[in-house]
């Protein structure tokens, strides 16, 4: 059993090492942080969305901006599109592909930022969210696990974190990236915390 544990941790380490050695990915993470900082600096908000584990990551990201990450500070304007009543209403009336787009149509404004998470880069409802965001003048940041996806041309910032054959490694890298984005945002607005 410990062989499997070591193999799993080794695979995760390799994925992280590959991300660390990828200057394009590091530059994209920096660009994503700048997009978030820019939106919050001008009174905008950060929306996040994804499916399954990616929705959990979107929620985790938003709550650490509105709540606390490492030290006390005022809350920042972040919303995960995860309200069950909204999702079931829109899913029933318009279809599941529209659940995120419809929320953005209702709440987002030019100057806001959307963080869309899709390990495949081809989640139809995240694609619709990116399309709606672009129509509204909302900057689109996409986190995915491969290049050449349907989401790539819709992104203002495309953070590609290949993690191997399965979504779990990509999601592990996504949570690292999301934590870095929170830290960089905090460092900008609350340097005294660092």
N, C-alpha and C positions, 0 to 999 in steps of 0.2 A: 504494500500500500504506500509506503514512504517513497518508493520509486515513482509512483504516479504523482505524488505531491511535488517531488523535486522536478519532475518533467513539466508539470503544469506551471510551477513558478519559473522554471527556466524559459519556457515559451513566452510567458508574460515579460520576463526580463529582456528577451531578444526583441520583442515588439517595442518595448520602451526604448531600448538602445537604438533601434532603427529610427524611431521618431526623433530622438535626440541628435542623431547624425544627419538629419534631413534639413538643410538650411531653408528650403522652400516652405516646408511645413512650419518651421519656427517663425519665419517671416509672416506666414498667414495667421498664426496665433497672435503675433504682435499687431497685425492689421485688425484682427477681430477685437482685441482689447481697445484699440484706438476708436473703433466704431462704437463700442459700448460707452466709452468715456465721452465721446463726442455727443452722443444722444443724451446722456445724463447731464452733461454740462449745459445743454440748451433746454433743459426742462422736459426732455423726452423720456420715453419708457423703453424697457427691454422686454420683449415677449419671447417665450421659448415654447417649443413643441416637439413631439416625437411620439412614437408608438411603443407600447410594451415597456421594455427596460429603458428605452430612450425617453419615454414619457416620464418615467421615474427620475431619470437624469435631468430632464427639463425642469421638473418640480424641485429637485435638489438644488439646482443652480439658482432658481428664482428665490427659494426660501433663504438661501444663504446671502442673497443681496438684500432682501427685505428684513431678514432677521440679523443673524450674526455669523461671521465666518471665524475669525480668530480672536478679535478683541471688540470691545464695545465701541459703537459708533451709531450715527443715525441711520435709519433704513434708507434703502435706495429703491427706485421705482422699477420693479420687475414682476412679471406675471407669467406663470406657466399656464398654457391653455389646457386645462385639465378638469374643468368643472363638469361633473357627471351629468347634471341636468342639461347643460348646454350641449354636451356631446350626444346625449340620447335624443334630445329634441331635434337638433340639426341632422343627426344621422337618420332619424326616422323621416323627417320632412324632405331633406335634400340629398341624403346619401352620405356615407362615411367619408367619401373623398372631400367633402365640403366642411368638415367639422372645424378645422383650423382657419381656413380662409374666411368663413362666415364670422368667426370671432374677431379676426383682424378687421374685416369690413366694419364691424360694429364699434371697435375700440381703438384701433391704431390710427395714428396721424403721421403725416410727413415729418421726418426727423427722428422717428422711433427706429428701433432695431429689432429684427426677428432673428433668433437663434434657432435654426431648424436642424434637428438631429435625425439622421437616417443611416444606419450602418450600411445598407445597400446603395444608398444614394438614389433610389428609385421609388420611394414610398409615395404613392399617388396623392395622399392628403397633404404631405409636406410639400410636394410639387405645387399643389393648388395654393397652399399657404404662401409659398415664395412668389407665385404669380400675382396673388392678391396684394402682397406686400409691395411689389414693384409698382403696381398700378397706383398705390397710395403714396408712393415716395418714401417707403420704409426701407432702410438698408437691410440687405439679406446676408446673413452669415450662416453658412452650412457646414456642419460637421458630419463627415461620412468616413467610409473605410476603403474607398477605392476611387480611382480616376476614371474619367470618361462616362460619368453617370448622367441621368436626365436632369439632376439638380445642378450640376456644375455650371451650365450656361446661365442659370437663373441667379447665381450667387454673385454678390459684390465681393465677398471674401469666402474662399473655399478652403476649408481645413480638412485635408485628407490624411487619415491616420490608419494606414493598413495594419491590421493586427494578425493576419493569418487567414485560415480557412473558415473560421467561425465568427459569429457576431459578438461572442462574449469578450474576445480580446480587443475588438474594436471599441466596445463599450467601456472596457477598462481604460483604454487610452482617452476616450471622450471625457470620462470623469476627471482624469488628470488635466486635460486641456481646460475643462470648465473651472476647476479649482484655480488654475493659473490665471484664467480670465478674471475671476473674482479677486485674486490677490493683486493683479495689476491695476484693477479698478480701485481697490482700496488704497493701494500705494499712491495713486494719483490724488484721490479726494481726501484721504486720511493718512498722510505720511507720518504723522505722529504715532500711529499704531505700529510703525516699523522702525 
